Structures are given as structure tokens and as C-alpha cells.
């Protein structure tokens, strides 16, 4: 029987202060923690013979006990500010299982929705949407942990006095991927169009539309007004996180329409009728229920409540992002996308900046029109008064200089506005358009603010080559002083300086795995560094000319080097033993690559042509034709199947090594590509 307020079970630390609520599996008490001197909520599992107003005297059956323990364990492992924490799981003096948790003081979300409808206590649609956003974030965390709530509804969301939001009652939760041992088998009733509740989770069923239906016509659990169609149809294999997304959408429907889905504006409908309507089709369209509703919120709701799971938000985070976008005045992806939509939202968020830009544009356009009119008038005066031609020319030149100066100032003002709006690319474009002769400290100040570099890496001389480690966390640079420097990316933190070359470093290559680094120098040497010890394991000096290219095989068992005199060598990178020598016919080597199996070695030459050899036989394979100008740089793709070259004629070509065919030719550069 319920304990009188103020009593404390013998041998326990908790004094019962009264009953808070009662649910299908347990009774919730308000208790006082004698040890920590705090008020908590205690949920006690009900006995099998429990009746309304009673905890029962018998022990709970195995199924009910298992479900109760599972609820405690699931809730206890969901460590999130939006989920009530479980403090302790134990047995009371009567042998009943209980768990304690924080006692939440406040209202449930259903009451909040009613306050929004009446406009009382400061509750507005925007404030309620912030609560919905917190619900979505808490559910996204649960889904990330593999837990589906299956009974998400306003009555199971509590809003505290200080803005706290909690998702409650995880008694119907399911862990994705774990077999559900609950008895959810249907119970046929040929005399009824809808079967009634028939499992051991029996609770008094009311006629309210949001009453729970635990099992009917299949594997159905939850509350019909907020239940997903696949739940209603008993499609167990389709239960997943998107069922909770539907429930969140139904809660949003309730907030916007001021009534639950499928419930008429004025009337009561039993849960069995709601279930039948849910299976049959969607609820009344929100556009009909509230013609003045924001179309973005209607779109969010309709996407979340799509009949098929595949049509809903993929994750609860995606729905949260759209709600946040609406609240922040950004583009809601469920409603519209594209540059025009982004621009409209940007203008609404930045009205002052947009007004400034519009005013600036008006000034520039007006000034341009005025300038053109003035030039025309000047031309007419010159034609009429040839004697004043010299003076007119001086006036025109002065006017032109003033226009350039005004254009310079206008560009600076516009660039500053774009930087404040975080529109860096447009600001850079305006700064580059400024006349070089007028650029002063103010231009340099704005150019420095527009610099989007992640880090500036200082070097004592010209940097001739760079290479990233395979994991992207280490960057190597080769400098004209002959030193290879290692940096932590993207922070730009200096890691090591590998000195040994006598002249500038011209090429770098990391071995697969990133433990070794090969460097080639103008002094004709090739070094293989062990990055763990920061020492050169091999120094290879077989080349008679500057070494301009270096490459490892995909397995790291072969190392190729190429020089300015066309000499190409193949090495064992462990022993330093030379394996083969090749020659491009005196053409300087710009880049090297070994095929995935190491059977083919390809060299890109400075004249734009290609040389390739079979590494097993040493025999050459047909060359690729050169470009229209000398090649300044070259790079192979990861599989050494395609080659990209940059030429002095400003073109970039992509070619297939197997056939020699040209795949693409890019001519956007006006100057040589390096």
C-alpha cells in the first residue's frame, strides 16, 4: 500500500514524503535522502496484483521486473543534460526493486503548449520552439547511443522552472540491435474492428486520444496521437530512430495546430479511433489547421511526419538543425535551399549591413552616371570651344583621377563591410581591384584582416617543395638552405629540422605509413630520413645532376629518383642498393610515379612529354606527347594511372598513362603554372 507521507522504510536511507505519479510498471514517490540531505524521486516496481491506488503485495512477474530493470539501466547510461539522471538501483525493505532519480519540478510539455495557446505566463511560440530544440538534441544523443524511446509525447517531456528540459519515462525504450524479449504478440478478436490492450502491461485505458495502447493488432507500443505509422501497423523490423523523429514532428504539429494530430478542434476521440485514422492516412494538413503559420515550421513538421521512414529527417540532429535555423533566421533546408534563399535570409539577419551595401551601391551607381554625364558635357564643350581644348583635357584628367580615388575609397568601404559580415572572398576581390598606386596603410590593414591562412610557416629562404604525410597530420617543407623542416598541421607548430643537404631541397616524398621521408637536393644527393630518430638512414649520391623528383612505391619497398640530366634510378630504400637505371634521353625529370604493383615506372619530363619503363625488364613503354610549352610542375594521382601537368603556356593537362590520351585541358591561367 502507498506509504504515509513522512515514513521511512526500515533499513533504508530514504523517507517517503508522498506519491508523485503512477505508471504502467511502477509507482513514483517523493523521498528524502537522509545521507545526502536532498529530495529525490523514487520509482518502485509494482507487484503483479497491483490495483489503482495500490503498489500490490505480490512480487512482480519476471517480464515486468526485466522491463523495469531495463528502464533503469537505459536511463542510467544516457548521461545528457536533457535526460534525468538515475542515482541508485536497489531493493527496499519489502524486497521491491526501486531506482532513484532527480525530482523534476515544473510542467510537462502538454501544459506548456496550452499556455502558448492562451498566451499566458510569457509562453510564446518561439520560447516553446526552444524547448522542442532541446528535446531533439536529447533524443539525438539517445539515438547516438542506440536507444529508441518509442513513446515520445508532450506528457513525457518536463520543463523546469529555470528552463531545464527533460525527456522522461524510458519504460518503452528499445536498444537498437538488441533482441526485444517483451511479449508483443497480437491477440485476435474477430468481433472487433480494433483489438484491445491484451498484454501484461495492463493499464486502465481511457477515452482520451493520447491514452496509451501497449499492444494491438501487432507489435504496437506507444501513444497513438504521436505514434509513427510503422509502429501502428506493427512493423517491428522498421522500428528505428526515425519513429522518434515522427513523434517529435507530431509534437510540433500539436504546438502549431493547438491540438493533437487526428483530433478534431472541438471533440473527444478514443485512442482506437485515432489508431485507425493513423493507419489510414496523414492528419489534417497544417496549412488548413493554421493558415497563418510560418511556412518553414510547416515544412519541418511535414518532413518529420512523412508516412514512410525514408521520407523523414535522417537523424534527429537534422531536425534540430532546421529548428535552430528557423529560430536564428537562417535557411530551413526542409523548406527551401539555394543561393537566393541564403541571400534573403542573410538580408533579414543583417538588415543594417544590407542597407549600408544598398546605399553604397546607390552612391557608386549615381556617381558613375554623374561621371558619364560630366564626360559627355565636357566632350560637347571641347567641340564647341576648340580654343579651350587644353583646359578641358586637364579637367577631364583631374576628374578621372578623382573617380579612381573615389572608386578606391568605395572599394575599401565595401571590403570593410564584407569583412564585418564574414564575406571574406568578396572582400578579397574588392581589395585586389584597388589601384596599386593608391594602396596605403588602410589597404594593408584590410588585406591583413582578409588573409584566411591557417598558419604562416617561417623559412630563411625560398621554399622549393612541400609534402603531406599520409595521415595529413605532418607537413614537410624543403628550403633553399638545404634543410628539411617538419611541421604539425594545421597548427603550424615546428616539429623538427633535418639538416644534411649542401644545397636547396627540390623534392620530397613520404613513404607509406609516414615513418620515412625521402628528400632530393640540387647537390645531386638523395636522403632517406627516419622520422622517429630524425636521422638520415641512407645517403645516395649516384646522380651527377640536381635530383628533381622522388617517389616511393605503394608498398614502400621501392624508391625512384630522377635528375635534371634525365637520369632515373630505382633503389631499395632499406639497404640503399641500386636496382635499375633508366634515361629519359637528356630531358629533365619533373615528377615520378610507380604503379600500384611496382611494375611500371613513369616520369614526367620538363618538355611536357612522358617516359615510362617496365621495372622488371627495364624495357621502355611508348611515350606520351608533350604540351605546347615546357612543363613547370607535374603530379600523378594516387594509383599512378593519370598525370596532371602545368605548363609555361598557362595550361593544365590531365592525361591517362595507359593510353596516352588527354582527359582534360584547362586554360584558366593567364601566366605559367608552377
WOFENZI-V338526 format. One record per run of one state. SS is the DSSP state (alpha for helix, beta for strand, coil for the rest). FROM is the first residue (numbers start at 1). TO is the last residue. If there is no record, write none. Layout:
SS,FROM,TO
SS,FROM,TO
//
This chain:
coil,1,7
beta,8,8
coil,9,13
beta,14,22
coil,23,25
beta,26,33
coil,34,37
beta,38,45
coil,46,61
alpha,62,77
coil,78,82
beta,83,83
coil,84,85
beta,86,91
coil,92,96
beta,97,102
coil,103,105
beta,106,108
alpha,109,118
coil,119,124
alpha,125,144
coil,145,146
beta,147,148
coil,149,153
alpha,154,156
beta,157,160
coil,161,164
beta,165,167
coil,168,173
beta,174,175
coil,176,211
beta,212,212
coil,213,222
beta,223,223
alpha,224,226
coil,227,228
alpha,229,232
coil,233,235
alpha,236,238
coil,239,240
alpha,241,257
coil,258,270
alpha,271,280
coil,281,285
alpha,286,289
coil,290,294
alpha,295,304
coil,305,308
alpha,309,311
coil,312,315
alpha,316,327
coil,328,338
alpha,339,349
coil,350,350
alpha,351,384
coil,385,385
alpha,386,420
coil,421,423
alpha,424,432
coil,433,435
alpha,436,438
coil,439,440
alpha,441,449
coil,450,462
beta,463,468
coil,469,473
beta,474,479
coil,480,482
beta,483,488
coil,489,492
beta,493,499
coil,500,504
beta,505,510
coil,511,515
beta,516,521
coil,522,525
beta,526,530
coil,531,534
beta,535,540
coil,541,546
beta,547,552
coil,553,558
beta,559,563
coil,564,566
beta,567,571
coil,572,577
beta,578,583
coil,584,588
beta,589,594
coil,595,599
beta,600,605
coil,606,609
beta,610,614
coil,615,619
beta,620,621
coil,622,630
beta,631,636
coil,637,641
beta,642,647
coil,648,651
beta,652,656
coil,657,661
beta,662,666
coil,667,674
//
